[in-house]
Amino acid sequence: MPQPDSPLLIQPLKGWHLPLLKEPAFQDLLPLLQRSLLLQAPERLLHRLAPRRPLAPDVLVAYRQPQQPLGLVISERLNRSGSCWQLQQLRSGEAVLAAGEAGRMAVEGALVREAIQRSRDAASWIATCSSGDDDRLAVLRQQGFQPLRRETIWRWQPGAEPRHPKAQAAVDLPGELLLRPLNRRTAPAMWQLEQAAMPAQLRQLLDRRVDDLLDQSEQPSLMLIDSNRQQAVAGARRLRPGSRGLPELELTLHPGWQHLLGQPLQTLLELSAAGAEQLIVRSDVLDGERSRWLQSLGMAPEGDEVLMARSVWRRHAPQPNQAMARKLEAMLGQLQPRQRPIPTPLGR
């Protein structure tokens, strides 16, 4: 490993980095790194033209000697406005891990700080970490991240292929509930459902809009609509594959409709899982009733993850002091044309 007193350099991913990232810690990330490298220029150009879904994540590489990368961080915008970002991956090489906890915290902490500094428009950051990874939790806390939620990760292997959605809904759903797919016309109803079910602090940090919800969803994504009130009461969004390489299902239930936890939600999950051999489902550790229900469906727990977040406060540009402002005003005043005096009436 390079000498500890040599400066740690961090820069965006370059083409010459790829042949050097041969360690096992980076091997599974190579397809993502190649894609990010190819789309760097189009991503910057399109983001300047209009807010839109990111094409590829940002990647930063840390090293003390160019021939030996020590670690990398992968981050991505979570919404079109760029107000919320997520730490997707934070990896350290073998040399850093061999140096012990202090070496790992120094490199990974520097990578996280640099990623946050480079995201000029970000107001908040989100990160997830295994509840058993004490070193990673310490790094995130050191960089200002605070735990918001602890989730259980469930791996689900759906059974037989579900029937046609209309036939399934007619048999298994109460009469006042309608099954609707997530699309641009129904997305506002799903967005309102998530706003009602999400904790206020997390809702503010995510800053998710209707377009962001559509960007982050894949098909099939479905919801249950209460025909009497014309509002979504439950939803199952199919998300793109995460760090485990499996698609995820995000199950949302309105706080006033807990009685749907049973056959109606099972129907919703089965239809949203169509075509997938395995999926990942998350649930809050504190929601014991939902956890027991998910386990009754044959889902197997794979451990817990901690959802962490932090806000970003940036200083405004320094304002000129009062003395400088008075000098400038006096100088500009001399350049202005003389004003004519206001006429006064003449007395007798």
C-alpha positions in Angstrom: 0.0 0.0 0.0 1.3 3.5 -0.7 2.7 5.6 2.1 0.0 7.0 4.3 1.4 10.5 4.1 1.0 10.7 0.3 -2.0 12.8 -0.7 -5.3 11.0 -1.4 -6.5 12.0 -4.9 -10.1 11.7 -6.0 -11.4 12.2 -9.5 -14.2 11.2 -11.8 -14.0 7.8 -13.5 -11.7 7.8 -16.5 -11.1 5.3 -19.2 -7.7 4.3 -17.9 -9.2 3.4 -14.5 -11.1 0.4 -15.9 -8.1 -1.9 -16.5 -6.8 -1.2 -12.9 -10.1 -2.1 -11.2 -9.4 -5.9 -11.3 -9.8 -6.6 -7.6 -12.7 -8.8 -6.5 -14.2 -5.9 -4.7 -14.8 -4.1 -8.0 -15.4 -6.9 -10.4 -19.2 -7.0 -10.2 -19.4 -3.2 -10.9 -17.5 -3.3 -14.2 -20.6 -3.3 -16.4 -22.0 -0.4 -14.6 -18.7 1.5 -14.7 -18.4 1.0 -18.4 -21.9 2.2 -19.0 -21.3 5.3 -16.8 -18.1 6.1 -18.7 -19.8 5.9 -22.1 -22.7 8.1 -21.0 -20.8 10.8 -19.1 -20.9 13.4 -21.9 -24.5 12.8 -23.0 -25.6 12.9 -19.4 -24.1 16.3 -18.7 -25.5 17.7 -22.0 -29.1 16.4 -21.5 -29.2 17.5 -17.9 -28.4 21.1 -18.9 -31.2 21.1 -21.5 -34.0 19.8 -19.4 -34.7 17.9 -16.1 -35.0 14.2 -16.8 -34.2 10.8 -15.6 -30.4 10.2 -15.2 -28.8 8.0 -17.9 -26.0 6.8 -15.7 -24.7 7.3 -12.2 -21.6 9.4 -11.2 -18.4 7.5 -10.3 -15.5 8.8 -8.3 -12.2 6.9 -7.8 -9.7 7.4 -5.0 -6.0 6.6 -5.2 -2.6 7.7 -3.9 -0.7 6.1 -6.8 -2.5 6.1 -10.2 -1.7 2.5 -10.7 -3.5 1.4 -7.6 -7.1 2.5 -7.0 -8.0 2.4 -3.4 -11.8 2.7 -3.6 -14.7 4.2 -5.4 -18.2 5.7 -4.8 -21.2 5.5 -7.1 -23.9 8.1 -6.7 -27.1 9.0 -8.6 -29.8 11.6 -8.7 -33.0 10.3 -7.2 -35.2 13.0 -8.8 -35.3 15.1 -11.9 -34.6 18.3 -10.0 -31.4 16.9 -8.5 -32.4 18.0 -5.0 -32.0 14.4 -3.7 -29.1 12.0 -4.4 -28.3 8.5 -3.3 -25.1 6.6 -2.5 -25.5 3.5 -4.6 -22.1 1.8 -3.9 -19.1 2.5 -1.7 -16.3 0.1 -2.1 -12.8 -0.2 -0.8 -9.9 -2.2 -2.3 -7.9 -4.9 -0.6 -5.1 -2.6 0.5 -7.5 -0.3 2.3 -9.3 -3.2 4.0 -6.0 -4.6 5.1 -5.1 -1.2 6.7 -7.8 -1.6 9.3 -10.8 0.5 10.4 -8.9 3.8 10.4 -7.7 3.3 6.8 -11.1 2.3 5.5 -12.9 5.3 7.3 -10.3 7.7 5.9 -10.7 6.6 2.2 -14.5 6.0 2.3 -15.1 9.2 4.2 -13.1 11.2 1.7 -15.1 9.7 -1.2 -18.5 10.5 0.4 -17.4 14.1 1.2 -16.2 14.6 -2.4 -19.4 13.2 -3.8 -21.5 15.5 -1.7 -19.4 18.5 -2.6 -19.7 17.8 -6.3 -23.5 17.7 -6.3 -24.1 21.4 -6.3 -27.9 21.3 -6.4 -28.4 18.5 -3.8 -30.3 19.4 -0.7 -30.4 15.8 0.7 -28.6 12.5 0.4 -29.9 8.9 1.0 -27.9 5.8 1.7 -28.7 2.2 2.8 -26.4 -0.1 4.7 -26.5 -3.5 6.3 -27.4 -3.2 10.0 -24.5 -5.5 10.7 -21.8 -3.5 8.9 -20.6 -1.4 11.9 -17.7 0.1 9.9 -19.9 1.4 7.1 -22.4 2.8 9.6 -19.6 4.6 11.3 -18.4 6.1 8.0 -21.9 7.4 7.2 -22.5 8.8 10.7 -19.1 10.6 10.5 -20.3 12.3 7.3 -23.6 13.5 8.9 -26.0 10.7 7.9 -28.6 9.8 10.5 -30.8 6.6 10.6 -34.4 7.1 9.5 -35.7 3.6 9.1 -34.7 0.0 9.6 -36.0 -2.5 7.0 -36.1 -6.2 6.6 -35.2 -7.6 3.2 -37.4 -10.4 2.0 -36.5 -12.7 -1.0 -39.7 -13.9 -2.7 -40.1 -16.7 -5.3 -43.6 -16.3 -6.6 -45.6 -19.5 -7.2 -47.5 -20.4 -10.4 -48.1 -17.8 -13.0 -51.1 -15.6 -12.0 -54.3 -15.5 -13.9 -55.3 -12.6 -16.2 -55.4 -9.4 -14.1 -59.1 -8.8 -14.8 -60.2 -12.3 -13.9 -58.0 -12.3 -10.7 -59.4 -9.0 -9.6 -63.0 -10.0 -10.1 -62.5 -13.0 -7.8 -60.2 -11.8 -5.1 -61.0 -8.0 -4.7 -63.8 -6.4 -2.7 -66.5 -4.8 -4.9 -65.5 -1.2 -4.1 -61.9 -1.7 -5.2 -60.7 -1.4 -8.8 -57.3 -2.6 -10.1 -55.5 0.0 -12.2 -52.0 0.0 -13.8 -49.5 2.7 -13.1 -49.3 5.1 -16.0 -49.1 8.8 -16.7 -52.9 9.1 -16.2 -53.0 7.2 -12.8 -49.6 8.3 -11.5 -51.0 11.3 -9.4 -53.2 8.9 -7.4 -50.2 6.7 -6.7 -48.1 9.8 -5.7 -50.8 10.9 -3.3 -50.9 7.4 -1.7 -47.2 7.4 -1.2 -47.3 11.0 0.3 -49.9 9.8 2.8 -48.1 6.6 3.8 -44.5 8.0 4.0 -43.1 9.6 7.2 -43.0 13.4 6.9 -39.2 13.7 7.3 -38.5 11.1 4.6 -41.1 12.6 2.3 -39.4 16.0 2.6 -35.9 14.6 2.0 -36.9 12.5 -1.1 -38.7 15.5 -2.7 -40.4 13.1 -5.1 -42.7 14.3 -7.8 -45.1 12.5 -10.1 -42.6 12.4 -13.0 -39.9 11.0 -10.6 -42.3 8.2 -9.5 -42.8 7.2 -13.1 -39.1 7.3 -13.8 -38.3 5.0 -10.9 -41.1 2.4 -11.8 -41.2 -0.5 -14.2 -44.1 -2.6 -15.5 -46.1 -4.3 -14.2 -46.8 -1.7 -11.4 -50.4 -1.7 -10.1 -52.7 0.0 -7.6 -56.0 -0.5 -5.9 -58.5 2.4 -6.4 -61.4 3.0 -4.0 -64.2 3.6 -6.5 -66.3 5.5 -3.9 -63.6 8.0 -3.0 -61.6 7.8 -6.2 -58.3 7.5 -4.4 -55.5 4.9 -4.4 -55.5 2.8 -1.2 -52.7 0.3 -2.0 -50.0 0.1 -4.6 -47.2 -2.3 -5.7 -44.5 -0.6 -7.7 -42.0 -2.7 -9.7 -38.6 -1.1 -9.3 -35.5 -1.8 -11.4 -32.9 -4.3 -10.0 -31.0 -3.1 -7.1 -27.6 -4.1 -5.6 -28.7 -7.7 -5.4 -29.4 -7.8 -9.1 -33.1 -8.6 -8.5 -36.2 -6.5 -9.2 -37.8 -5.0 -6.2 -41.5 -4.6 -5.3 -42.4 -1.5 -3.2 -45.6 -2.2 -1.4 -47.5 0.8 -0.1 -50.7 0.7 2.0 -52.8 3.7 3.0 -52.8 4.1 6.9 -56.6 3.8 7.0 -56.8 0.6 5.0 -54.8 -1.9 7.1 -57.7 -4.4 6.7 -56.5 -5.0 3.1 -53.5 -6.9 4.5 -54.5 -10.3 3.3 -55.9 -11.6 0.0 -56.4 -8.1 -1.7 -52.7 -7.3 -1.2 -51.6 -10.8 -2.1 -53.4 -10.4 -5.4 -51.7 -7.1 -6.0 -48.3 -8.6 -5.2 -48.8 -11.6 -7.4 -49.9 -9.6 -10.4 -47.0 -7.1 -10.0 -44.5 -10.0 -9.7 -45.6 -11.5 -13.1 -42.7 -12.8 -15.2 -40.1 -12.7 -12.3 -38.6 -15.8 -10.8 -37.3 -13.9 -7.7 -38.0 -10.5 -6.2 -37.0 -8.4 -3.3 -39.6 -6.9 -0.9 -38.9 -4.6 1.9 -40.8 -3.9 5.1 -40.3 -1.8 8.2 -38.9 -3.8 11.1 -41.3 -2.1 13.4 -44.3 -3.3 11.4 -44.6 -6.7 12.9 -48.0 -7.5 11.4 -46.8 -7.0 7.8 -43.6 -8.9 8.5 -45.6 -11.9 9.7 -47.9 -11.7 6.7 -45.0 -11.5 4.2 -43.5 -14.6 5.9 -46.8 -16.4 5.6 -46.6 -15.9 1.8 -43.3 -17.9 1.7 -40.9 -15.0 1.7 -37.5 -15.6 3.4 -35.8 -12.8 5.4 -32.2 -12.0 4.2 -31.2 -9.5 6.9 -31.9 -5.9 7.8 -30.8 -2.7 6.2 -30.7 0.8 7.7 -32.0 3.7 5.6 -29.9 6.8 6.4 -30.2 10.4 5.2 -28.6 13.8 5.7 -29.4 17.3 4.6 -27.0 19.6 2.8 -26.7 23.2 3.8 -24.6 25.5 1.5 -23.5 29.0 2.3 -24.7 31.8 0.1 -22.2 34.0 -1.8 -20.7 36.5 0.6 -22.3 39.9 0.6 -20.2 43.1 0.2 -19.8 44.9 3.5 -21.5 48.2 4.2 -18.4 50.4 3.7 -17.7 49.0 0.2 -21.4 49.5 -0.7 -21.3 53.1 0.3 -18.1 53.8 -1.6 -19.6 52.2 -4.7 -22.8 54.2 -4.4 -20.8 57.4 -4.0 -18.7 56.7 -7.1 -21.8 55.8 -9.2 -23.6 58.9 -7.9 -20.9 61.2 -9.4 -21.5 59.7 -12.8 -25.2 60.3 -12.9 -26.5 63.5 -14.5 -27.4 66.4 -12.3 -31.0 66.5 -11.3 -32.9 69.7 -11.9 -34.2 71.3 -8.6 -37.8 71.2 -7.9 -39.4 74.6 -8.7 -41.0 76.5 -5.8 -43.8 79.0 -6.1 -42.9 82.7 -6.1 -44.4 84.9 -3.4 -45.6 88.4 -3.9 
